């Protein structure tokens, strides 16, 4: 299938976001508390892996937003789940090249250390075009 990003940008689309090694972007422990890690994990069909890409630039799961910790723009800033605030650290642009970019930092959603093990945190990093920054 064409995946989550085939939907028109004007409408919200919900589904899995898959990355390195075909694993899913996942909310750790399906925990909706603010500060919960966003990680790579085997796709398992749970709500912790159902993401909505909104026309407002947010990417949401479990009713909260994909968020760059501490409003950081630095390479290596981890991502987490957080109450949606409308902040620039919760805005994302999905590119035709399958990057998920945080415009405030001008950096890509990235699997830390190119490690496809379950539980590997996602972070922002300067866009390199590498496989650990490609999402479907």
DSSP file (Angstrom, degrees, kcal/mol; ACC not computed):
  #  RESIDUE AA STRUCTURE BP1 BP2  ACC     N-H-->O    O-->H-N    N-H-->O    O-->H-N    TCO  KAPPA ALPHA  PHI   PSI    X-CA   Y-CA   Z-CA
    1    1 A X              0   0    0      0, 0.0     3,-0.1     0, 0.0     0, 0.0   0.000 360.0 360.0 360.0 162.8    0.0    0.0    0.0
    2    2 A X        -     0   0    0      1,-0.2     3,-0.3     2,-0.1     2,-0.0   0.705 360.0-144.1 -72.8 -19.0    1.0    3.6   -0.4
    3    3 A X    >   -     0   0    0      1,-0.2     3,-1.5     2,-0.1     4,-0.2  -0.201  36.1 -42.2  86.4-177.3    1.0    4.1    3.3
    4    4 A X  G >  S+     0   0    0    132,-0.8     3,-1.0    12,-0.5    -1,-0.2   0.789 127.1  59.0 -60.8 -34.1    0.1    6.9    5.6
    5    5 A X  G 3  S+     0   0    0    131,-0.5    -1,-0.3    -3,-0.3    -2,-0.1   0.396  82.1  82.5 -87.2   5.6    1.7    9.7    3.6
    6    6 A X  G <  S+     0   0    0     -3,-1.5    -1,-0.2     2,-0.1    -2,-0.1   0.705  70.4 101.0 -78.7 -18.1   -0.3    9.1    0.4
    7    7 A X  S <  S-     0   0    0     -3,-1.0     6,-0.1    -4,-0.2     2,-0.1  -0.254  89.7 -92.2 -66.4 152.9   -3.3   11.1    1.8
    8    8 A X    >   -     0   0    0      1,-0.1     3,-2.0     4,-0.1    -1,-0.1  -0.412  32.3-124.3 -64.3 140.2   -3.8   14.7    0.7
    9    9 A X  T 3  S+     0   0    0      1,-0.3    -1,-0.1    -3,-0.1     4,-0.1   0.741 106.9  66.9 -59.9 -22.2   -2.0   17.1    3.1
   10   10 A X  T 3  S+     0   0    0      2,-0.1     2,-0.3    46,-0.0    -1,-0.3   0.660 100.4  55.0 -75.2 -14.0   -5.3   18.9    3.7
   11   11 A X  S <  S-     0   0    0     -3,-2.0     2,-0.2    43,-0.1    42,-0.1  -0.876  88.7-108.6-121.9 153.3   -6.8   16.0    5.5
   12   12 A X        -     0   0    0     -2,-0.3     2,-0.4    42,-0.1    42,-0.2  -0.531  30.2-163.5 -76.2 142.8   -5.7   13.9    8.4
   13   13 A X  E     -A   53   0A   0     40,-1.3    40,-2.6    -2,-0.2     2,-0.4  -0.983   1.4-159.8-125.9 141.0   -4.5   10.4    7.8
   14   14 A X  E     +A   52   0A   0     -2,-0.4     2,-0.3    38,-0.2    38,-0.2  -0.967  37.5  86.7-124.8 137.3   -4.1    7.8   10.5
   15   15 A X  E    S-A   51   0A   0     36,-2.3    36,-3.1    -2,-0.4     2,-0.1  -0.980  72.4 -38.6 169.4-165.1   -2.0    4.6   10.4
   16   16 A X        -     0   0    0     -2,-0.3   -12,-0.5    34,-0.2     2,-0.5  -0.482  38.5-147.6 -82.0 155.5    1.4    3.2   11.1
   17   17 A X        -     0   0    0      8,-0.3     8,-3.0    32,-0.3     2,-0.3  -0.979  21.0-163.3-119.2 113.9    4.7    5.0   10.4
   18   18 A X  B     +F   24   0B   0     -2,-0.5   118,-2.7     6,-0.2     6,-0.2  -0.767  17.8 154.8-104.8 146.7    7.3    2.5    9.5
   19   19 A X    >   +     0   0    0      4,-3.3     3,-2.2     1,-0.4     4,-0.2  -0.226  45.1  17.5-135.5-137.6   11.1    3.2    9.4
   20   20 A X  G >  S+     0   0    0      1,-0.3     3,-1.9     2,-0.2    -1,-0.4  -0.104 129.4   0.9 -49.3 132.6   14.4    1.4    9.8
   21   21 A X  G 3  S-     0   0    0      1,-0.3    -1,-0.3    -3,-0.1     3,-0.1   0.678 124.9 -72.9  60.9  20.0   14.1   -2.4    9.3
   22   22 A X  G <  S+     0   0    0     -3,-2.2    -1,-0.3     1,-0.2    21,-0.3   0.613  94.4 145.0  73.9  11.5   10.4   -2.1    8.6
   23   23 A X    <   -     0   0    0     -3,-1.9    -4,-3.3    -4,-0.2     2,-0.3  -0.403  46.6-109.9 -83.7 163.0    9.7   -1.4   12.3
   24   24 A X  E     -FG  18  41B   0     17,-2.9    17,-2.0    -6,-0.2     2,-0.4  -0.638  18.9-112.9 -98.2 146.0    7.1    1.0   13.6
   25   25 A X  E     - G   0  40B   0     -8,-3.0    -8,-0.3    -2,-0.3     2,-0.3  -0.664  53.4-175.6 -68.7 127.1    7.2    4.4   15.3
   26   26 A X  E     - G   0  39B   0     13,-2.9    13,-3.0    -2,-0.4     2,-0.6  -0.959  34.6-127.6-140.5 141.3    5.9    3.4   18.7
   27   27 A X  E >   - G   0  38B   0     21,-1.7     3,-2.3    -2,-0.3    11,-0.2  -0.840  48.0-107.0 -89.1 121.2    4.9    5.0   22.0
   28   28 A X  G >  S-     0   0    0      9,-2.5     3,-1.7    -2,-0.6    -1,-0.1  -0.214  94.6  -9.7 -55.0 125.8    6.8    3.2   24.7
   29   29 A X  G 3  S-     0   0    0      1,-0.3    -1,-0.3     3,-0.1     3,-0.1   0.629 109.1 -87.0  64.1  14.5    4.5    0.9   26.7
   30   30 A X  G <  S+     0   0    0     -3,-2.3     2,-0.6     1,-0.2    -1,-0.3   0.826  82.5 158.7  52.5  32.8    1.4    2.5   25.1
   31   31 A X    <   -     0   0    0     -3,-1.7    -1,-0.2     6,-0.1     5,-0.1  -0.778  33.6-164.9 -93.8 121.1    1.7    5.1   27.9
   32   32 A X        +     0   0    0     -2,-0.6    -1,-0.1    -3,-0.1     3,-0.1   0.362  47.3 124.6 -88.5   7.2    0.0    8.4   27.1
   33   33 A X  S >  S-     0   0    0      1,-0.1     3,-1.7     2,-0.1    48,-0.2  -0.360  74.8 -95.1 -66.0 144.5    1.7   10.3   29.9
   34   34 A X  T 3  S+     0   0    0      1,-0.2    48,-0.2    46,-0.1    -1,-0.1  -0.350 111.8  30.2 -55.4 135.5    3.7   13.4   29.0
   35   35 A X  T 3  S+     0   0    0     46,-2.9    -1,-0.2     1,-0.3     2,-0.1   0.398  79.3 149.7  94.4  -2.0    7.3   12.6   28.5
   36   36 A X  E <   -B   81   0A   0     -3,-1.7    45,-2.3    45,-0.5    -1,-0.3  -0.441  52.1-107.2 -66.0 136.1    6.8    9.0   27.3
   37   37 A X  E     -B   80   0A   0     43,-0.2    -9,-2.5    -2,-0.1     2,-0.5  -0.293  20.2-143.1 -63.4 143.1    9.6    7.9   24.9
   38   38 A X  E     +G   27   0B   0     41,-1.4    84,-2.2    84,-0.2    41,-0.3  -0.952  38.6 159.6-104.8 131.4    8.9    7.6   21.2
   39   39 A X  E     -GH  26 121B   0    -13,-3.0   -13,-2.9    -2,-0.5     2,-0.4  -0.755  44.2 -91.6-142.8 176.2   10.8    4.6   19.9
   40   40 A X  E     +GH  25 120B   0     80,-2.1    79,-3.0    77,-0.3    80,-0.5  -0.848  50.9 159.0 -96.8 137.7   11.2    2.0   17.1
   41   41 A X  E     -G   24   0B   0    -17,-2.0   -17,-2.9    -2,-0.4     3,-0.1  -0.992  48.3 -78.9-156.3 155.2    9.5   -1.3   17.8
   42   42 A X        -     0   0    0     -2,-0.3     2,-0.2   -19,-0.2   -19,-0.1  -0.302  59.2-103.4 -52.5 136.7    8.1   -4.3   16.0
   43   43 A X        +     0   0    0    -21,-0.3    -1,-0.1     1,-0.1   -17,-0.0  -0.491  51.1 163.8 -66.5 130.2    4.8   -3.5   14.4
   44   44 A X        -     0   0    0     -2,-0.2    -1,-0.1     2,-0.1    -2,-0.1   0.319  51.4-111.9-136.2   5.6    2.1   -5.0   16.5
   45   45 A X        +     0   0    0      1,-0.2     2,-0.1     4,-0.1    -2,-0.1   0.565  68.4 139.2  78.0   7.3   -1.2   -3.4   15.5
   46   46 A X    >   -     0   0    0      1,-0.1     3,-1.9     3,-0.0    -1,-0.2  -0.369  68.9-109.8 -85.3 165.6   -1.7   -1.5   18.8
   47   47 A X  G >  S+     0   0    0      1,-0.3     3,-1.5     2,-0.2    15,-0.4   0.731 113.3  74.1 -63.2 -21.8   -2.9    2.0   19.3
   48   48 A X  G 3  S+     0   0    0      1,-0.3   -21,-1.7    13,-0.1    -1,-0.3   0.613 101.7  43.1 -66.7 -10.4    0.6    2.9   20.4
   49   49 A X  G <  S+     0   0    0     -3,-1.9     2,-0.7   -23,-0.2   -32,-0.3   0.215  87.3 103.7-119.3  12.1    1.6    2.7   16.7
   50   50 A X    <   -     0   0    0     -3,-1.5    12,-0.4   -34,-0.1     2,-0.4  -0.868  51.1-177.8 -98.9 111.7   -1.4    4.5   15.3
   51   51 A X  E     -A   15   0A   0    -36,-3.1   -36,-2.3    -2,-0.7     2,-0.6  -0.868  18.2-150.9-113.5 140.9   -0.3    8.0   14.3
   52   52 A X  E     -AC  14  60A   0      8,-2.6     8,-2.5    -2,-0.4     2,-0.8  -0.957   6.2-153.1-112.2 120.1   -2.4   10.8   12.8
   53   53 A X  E     -AC  13  59A   0    -40,-2.6   -40,-1.3    -2,-0.6     6,-0.2  -0.833  25.2-154.3 -91.1 110.5   -0.7   13.3   10.5
   54   54 A X    >   -     0   0    0      4,-2.8     3,-1.7    -2,-0.8   -43,-0.1  -0.468  27.2-122.8 -91.5 156.7   -2.7   16.4   10.9
   55   55 A X  T 3  S+     0   0    0      1,-0.3    -1,-0.1   -45,-0.2   -44,-0.1   0.657 111.6  66.9 -66.8 -14.5   -3.2   19.3    8.5
   56   56 A X  T 3  S-     0   0    0      2,-0.1    -1,-0.3     1,-0.0     3,-0.1   0.388 121.9-103.7 -86.9   3.5   -1.9   21.5   11.4
   57   57 A X  S <  S+     0   0    0     -3,-1.7    35,-2.7     1,-0.3     2,-0.2   0.423  80.7 128.2  91.3  -1.6    1.6   19.9   11.2
   58   58 A X        -     0   0    0     33,-0.2    -4,-2.8     7,-0.0     2,-0.5  -0.536  48.3-152.8 -86.4 156.0    1.2   17.7   14.2
   59   59 A X  E     -C   53   0A   0     31,-0.3     7,-2.8     7,-0.3     2,-0.3  -0.981  28.3-170.2-123.9 115.6    1.8   13.9   14.3
   60   60 A X  E     +CD  52  65A   0     -8,-2.5    -8,-2.6    -2,-0.5     2,-0.3  -0.819  21.0 171.9-119.3 145.5   -0.4   12.5   17.1
   61   61 A X  E >  S+ D   0  64A   0      3,-2.0     3,-2.6    -2,-0.3   -10,-0.1  -0.985  75.2   4.7-142.6 146.8   -0.8    9.2   18.9
   62   62 A X  T 3  S-     0   0    0    -12,-0.4     3,-0.1   -15,-0.4   -11,-0.1   0.782 130.6 -60.3  52.5  29.3   -2.9    8.3   22.0
   63   63 A X  T 3  S+     0   0    0      1,-0.3    21,-0.4    20,-0.0    -1,-0.3   0.526 118.9  96.5  80.7   5.9   -4.3   11.9   21.8
   64   64 A X  E <  S-D   61   0A   0     -3,-2.6    -3,-2.0    19,-0.1     2,-0.3  -0.732  70.9-104.2-123.9 173.9   -0.9   13.5   22.3
   65   65 A X  E     -DE  60  82A   0     17,-3.3    17,-1.9    -2,-0.2     2,-0.5  -0.728  24.0-112.6-106.0 146.1    1.7   15.0   20.0
   66   66 A X  E     - E   0  81A   0     -7,-2.8     2,-0.4    -2,-0.3    -7,-0.3  -0.662  52.1-174.2 -68.4 123.1    5.1   13.9   18.7
   67   67 A X  E     - E   0  80A   0     13,-2.8    13,-2.5    -2,-0.5     2,-0.6  -0.948  31.6-128.3-134.8 138.3    7.3   16.4   20.5
   68   68 A X  E >   - E   0  79A   0     21,-2.0     3,-1.6    -2,-0.4    11,-0.2  -0.808  45.3-109.6 -86.5 124.2   11.0   17.4   20.5
   69   69 A X  G >  S+     0   0    0      9,-2.7     3,-1.9    -2,-0.6    -1,-0.1  -0.188  93.0   2.3 -58.3 139.6   12.2   17.4   24.1
   70   70 A X  G 3  S-     0   0    0      1,-0.3    -1,-0.3     3,-0.1     3,-0.1   0.666 115.5 -82.1  63.3  18.7   13.0   20.7   25.7
   71   71 A X  G <  S+     0   0    0     -3,-1.6    -1,-0.3     1,-0.2    -2,-0.2   0.811  83.3 170.5  56.9  28.7   12.0   22.6   22.6
   72   72 A X    <   -     0   0    0     -3,-1.9    -1,-0.2     6,-0.2    33,-0.1  -0.326  38.6-171.6 -76.4 152.1   15.5   21.8   21.4
   73   73 A X        +     0   0    0     -3,-0.1     2,-0.2    31,-0.1    -1,-0.1   0.190  52.7 117.0-117.8  10.7   16.9   22.2   17.9
   74   74 A X  S >  S-     0   0    0      1,-0.1     3,-1.9    51,-0.0    50,-0.3  -0.504  76.3 -99.6 -84.5 146.4   20.1   20.3   18.6
   75   75 A X  T 3  S+     0   0    0      1,-0.2    50,-0.2    -2,-0.2    -1,-0.1  -0.411 111.8  29.2 -54.5 133.9   21.3   17.1   16.9
   76   76 A X  T 3  S+     0   0    0     48,-2.8     2,-0.4     1,-0.3    -1,-0.2   0.408  77.7 147.0  92.5  -2.3   20.4   14.3   19.3
   77   77 A X    <   -     0   0    0     -3,-1.9    47,-2.1    47,-0.4    -1,-0.3  -0.555  46.5-129.7 -66.6 125.2   17.4   15.9   20.9
   78   78 A X  B     -I  123   0C   0     -2,-0.4    -9,-2.7    45,-0.2     2,-0.3  -0.294  12.3-126.6 -76.4 159.8   15.1   13.0   21.7
   79   79 A X  E     + E   0  68A   0     43,-2.4   -41,-1.4   -41,-0.3     2,-0.3  -0.780  31.3 169.0-105.5 155.1   11.4   12.8   20.8
   80   80 A X  E     -BE  37  67A   0    -13,-2.5   -13,-2.8    -2,-0.3     2,-0.4  -0.893  39.0 -93.8-149.5 172.9    8.6   12.1   23.2
   81   81 A X  E     +BE  36  66A   0    -45,-2.3   -46,-2.9    -2,-0.3   -45,-0.5  -0.842  50.8 164.9 -94.3 136.5    4.8   12.2   23.5
   82   82 A X  E     - E   0  65A   0    -17,-1.9   -17,-3.3    -2,-0.4     3,-0.1  -0.995  45.9 -83.6-151.3 151.1    3.5   15.4   25.0
   83   83 A X        -     0   0    0     -2,-0.3     2,-0.2   -19,-0.2   -19,-0.1  -0.294  60.5-100.9 -50.2 134.6    0.2   17.2   25.3
   84   84 A X        +     0   0    0    -21,-0.4    -1,-0.1     1,-0.2   -17,-0.0  -0.461  49.9 165.8 -68.6 128.2   -0.3   19.2   22.1
   85   85 A X        -     0   0    0     -2,-0.2    -1,-0.2     2,-0.1     3,-0.1   0.507  52.1-114.6-117.9 -12.5    0.6   22.8   22.7
   86   86 A X        +     0   0    0      1,-0.2    -2,-0.1     4,-0.1     5,-0.0   0.493  66.3 151.3  82.7   3.9    0.8   24.2   19.1
   87   87 A X    >   -     0   0    0      1,-0.1     3,-1.8     2,-0.1    -1,-0.2  -0.240  60.7-115.9 -71.0 157.9    4.5   24.8   19.7
   88   88 A X  G >  S+     0   0    0      1,-0.3     3,-1.2     2,-0.2    16,-0.5   0.725 113.5  66.6 -65.8 -21.9    7.1   24.7   17.0
   89   89 A X  G 3  S+     0   0    0      1,-0.2   -21,-2.0    15,-0.1    -1,-0.3   0.449 101.3  50.4 -79.1   2.0    8.7   21.6   18.6
   90   90 A X  G <  S+     0   0    0     -3,-1.8     2,-0.4   -23,-0.2   -31,-0.3   0.179  88.7 101.3-119.1  14.2    5.5   19.7   17.7
   91   91 A X    <   +     0   0    0     -3,-1.2     2,-0.3   -33,-0.1    13,-0.3  -0.848  47.1 178.1-104.1 136.7    5.3   20.7   14.0
   92   92 A X        -     0   0    0    -35,-2.7     2,-0.5    -2,-0.4    10,-0.2  -0.979  18.8-154.1-138.2 146.5    6.5   18.3   11.4
   93   93 A X  E     -J  101   0C   0      8,-2.8     8,-3.2    -2,-0.3     2,-0.6  -0.990  12.3-147.4-121.4 127.6    6.6   18.3    7.6
   94   94 A X  E     -J  100   0C   0     -2,-0.5     6,-0.2     6,-0.2     2,-0.2  -0.845  22.2-152.2 -94.1 122.2    6.5   15.0    5.6
   95   95 A X    >   -     0   0    0      4,-2.6     3,-1.9    -2,-0.6     4,-0.0  -0.493  26.9-113.7 -95.4 163.3    8.6   15.4    2.5
   96   96 A X  T 3  S+     0   0    0      1,-0.3    -1,-0.1    -2,-0.2    -2,-0.0   0.740 117.7  62.4 -62.8 -23.2    8.3   13.6   -0.9
   97   97 A X  T 3  S-     0   0    0      2,-0.1    -1,-0.3     1,-0.0    38,-0.1   0.355 122.0-107.2 -85.4   6.0   11.7   12.0    0.0
   98   98 A X  S <  S+     0   0    0     -3,-1.9    37,-2.4     1,-0.3     2,-0.3   0.756  74.2 138.5  72.7  26.8   10.1   10.3    3.0
   99   99 A X        -     0   0    0     35,-0.2    -4,-2.6    37,-0.0     2,-0.6  -0.753  47.5-145.8 -92.1 150.2   11.8   12.5    5.6
  100  100 A X  E     -J   94   0C   0     33,-0.4     9,-3.0    -2,-0.3     2,-0.4  -0.958  28.0-167.5-113.8 108.8    9.8   13.8    8.6
  101  101 A X  E     -JK  93 108C   0     -8,-3.2    -8,-2.8    -2,-0.6     2,-0.8  -0.801  25.2-146.4-108.3 135.3   11.3   17.2    9.2
  102  102 A X  E >>> - K   0 107C   0      5,-2.9     4,-2.2    -2,-0.4     5,-1.3  -0.881  17.3-158.2 -91.7 107.5   10.9   19.5   12.2
  103  103 A X  T 345S+     0   0    0     -2,-0.8    -1,-0.2     1,-0.2   -11,-0.1   0.838  85.8  62.0 -61.6 -33.9   11.0   22.9   10.5
  104  104 A X  T 345S+     0   0    0    -16,-0.5    -1,-0.2   -13,-0.3   -15,-0.1   0.918 120.6  25.3 -57.1 -43.1   12.0   24.8   13.6
  105  105 A X  T <45S-     0   0    0     -3,-0.6    -1,-0.2   -17,-0.2    -2,-0.2   0.649  98.3-135.6 -90.8 -18.1   15.2   22.8   13.8
  106  106 A X  T  <5 +     0   0    0     -4,-2.2    21,-0.5     1,-0.3     2,-0.3   0.905  64.7 127.2  54.7  44.2   15.4   22.0   10.1
  107  107 A X  E   < -K  102   0C   0     -5,-1.3    -5,-2.9    19,-0.2     2,-0.3  -0.880  57.6-114.2-130.7 161.7   16.3   18.5   11.2
  108  108 A X  E     -KL 101 125C   0     17,-3.0    17,-1.8    -2,-0.3     2,-0.3  -0.673  28.4-106.1-100.0 145.8   14.9   15.0   10.4
  109  109 A X  E     - L   0 124C   0     -9,-3.0     2,-0.3    -2,-0.3    -9,-0.3  -0.579  54.0-174.4 -64.0 128.6   13.2   12.5   12.6
  110  110 A X  E     - L   0 123C   0     13,-3.0    13,-2.6    -2,-0.3     2,-0.7  -0.968  33.2-122.9-139.9 139.0   16.0    9.9   13.1
  111  111 A X  E >   - L   0 122C   0     21,-2.3     3,-2.1    -2,-0.3    11,-0.2  -0.788  49.4-107.2 -84.8 118.4   16.5    6.5   14.6
  112  112 A X  G >  S-     0   0    0      9,-2.0     3,-1.7    -2,-0.7    -1,-0.1  -0.146  92.3  -7.9 -53.7 130.0   19.3    7.0   17.2
  113  113 A X  G 3  S-     0   0    0      1,-0.3    -1,-0.3     3,-0.1     3,-0.1   0.677 111.3 -84.0  58.9  21.2   22.7    5.4   16.1
  114  114 A X  G <  S+     0   0    0     -3,-2.1     2,-0.6     1,-0.2    -1,-0.3   0.846  85.1 155.9  54.3  33.9   21.0    3.7   13.1
  115  115 A X    <   -     0   0    0     -3,-1.7    -1,-0.2     1,-0.1     5,-0.1  -0.839  32.7-169.3-101.5 117.2   20.0    1.0   15.6
  116  116 A X        +     0   0    0     -2,-0.6    -1,-0.1    -3,-0.1     3,-0.1   0.326  44.4 126.3 -89.7   9.6   17.0   -1.1   14.6
  117  117 A X  S >  S-     0   0    0      1,-0.1     3,-1.7     2,-0.1   -77,-0.3  -0.361  74.1 -93.7 -65.6 145.2   16.7   -2.8   18.0
  118  118 A X  T 3  S+     0   0    0      1,-0.2   -77,-0.2   -79,-0.1    -1,-0.1  -0.333 112.3  29.6 -54.7 136.6   13.3   -2.6   19.7
  119  119 A X  T 3  S+     0   0    0    -79,-3.0     2,-0.3     1,-0.3    -1,-0.2   0.430  78.0 148.3  92.1  -0.6   13.2    0.3   22.1
  120  120 A X  E <   -H   40   0B   0     -3,-1.7   -80,-2.1   -80,-0.5    -1,-0.3  -0.547  47.2-123.5 -69.3 127.2   15.6    2.5   20.2
  121  121 A X  E     -H   39   0B   0     -2,-0.3    -9,-2.0   -82,-0.2     2,-0.3  -0.290  15.4-130.4 -67.5 151.2   14.7    6.1   20.8
  122  122 A X  E     + L   0 111C   0    -84,-2.2   -43,-2.4   -43,-0.3     2,-0.3  -0.761  33.0 167.2 -97.5 155.1   13.9    8.5   18.0
  123  123 A X  E     -IL  78 110C   0    -13,-2.6   -13,-3.0    -2,-0.3     2,-0.4  -0.840  37.4 -94.6-148.2 177.3   15.6   11.9   17.9
  124  124 A X  E     + L   0 109C   0    -47,-2.1   -48,-2.8   -50,-0.3   -47,-0.4  -0.878  45.1 166.0-103.2 146.8   16.1   14.8   15.5
  125  125 A X  E     - L   0 108C   0    -17,-1.8   -17,-3.0    -2,-0.4     3,-0.1  -0.987  47.7 -77.2-153.4 151.9   19.3   15.0   13.6
  126  126 A X        -     0   0    0     -2,-0.3     2,-0.2   -19,-0.2   -19,-0.2  -0.268  63.5 -99.6 -49.9 135.7   20.6   16.9   10.6
  127  127 A X        +     0   0    0    -21,-0.5    -1,-0.1     1,-0.2   -17,-0.0  -0.434  51.7 163.2 -69.7 128.5   19.1   15.4    7.5
  128  128 A X        -     0   0    0     -2,-0.2    -1,-0.2     2,-0.1     3,-0.1   0.528  51.1-117.5-120.4 -14.8   21.5   13.0    5.8
  129  129 A X        +     0   0    0      1,-0.2    -2,-0.1     4,-0.0     5,-0.0   0.495  65.4 146.4  83.9   3.3   19.3   11.0    3.5
  130  130 A X    >   -     0   0    0      1,-0.1     3,-1.9     2,-0.1    -1,-0.2  -0.269  64.2-108.0 -75.4 162.1   20.3    7.8    5.4
  131  131 A X  G >  S+     0   0    0      1,-0.3     3,-1.5     2,-0.2    -1,-0.1   0.779 115.0  65.9 -61.1 -29.3   17.9    4.9    5.9
  132  132 A X  G 3  S+     0   0    0      1,-0.3   -21,-2.3  -113,-0.1    -1,-0.3   0.425 103.0  48.5 -78.2   5.6   17.5    5.7    9.6
  133  133 A X  G <  S+     0   0    0     -3,-1.9     2,-0.4   -23,-0.2   -33,-0.4   0.237  89.5 100.9-119.7   9.8   15.7    8.9    8.6
  134  134 A X    <   -     0   0    0     -3,-1.5     2,-0.3   -35,-0.1   -35,-0.2  -0.836  48.3-179.1-103.7 134.4   13.3    7.4    6.0
  135  135 A X              0   0    0    -37,-2.4  -116,-0.2    -2,-0.4  -118,-0.0  -0.950 360.0 360.0-134.4 147.0    9.7    6.8    7.0
  136  136 A X              0   0    0   -118,-2.7  -132,-0.8    -2,-0.3  -131,-0.5   0.318 360.0 360.0-132.0 360.0    6.7    5.3    5.3
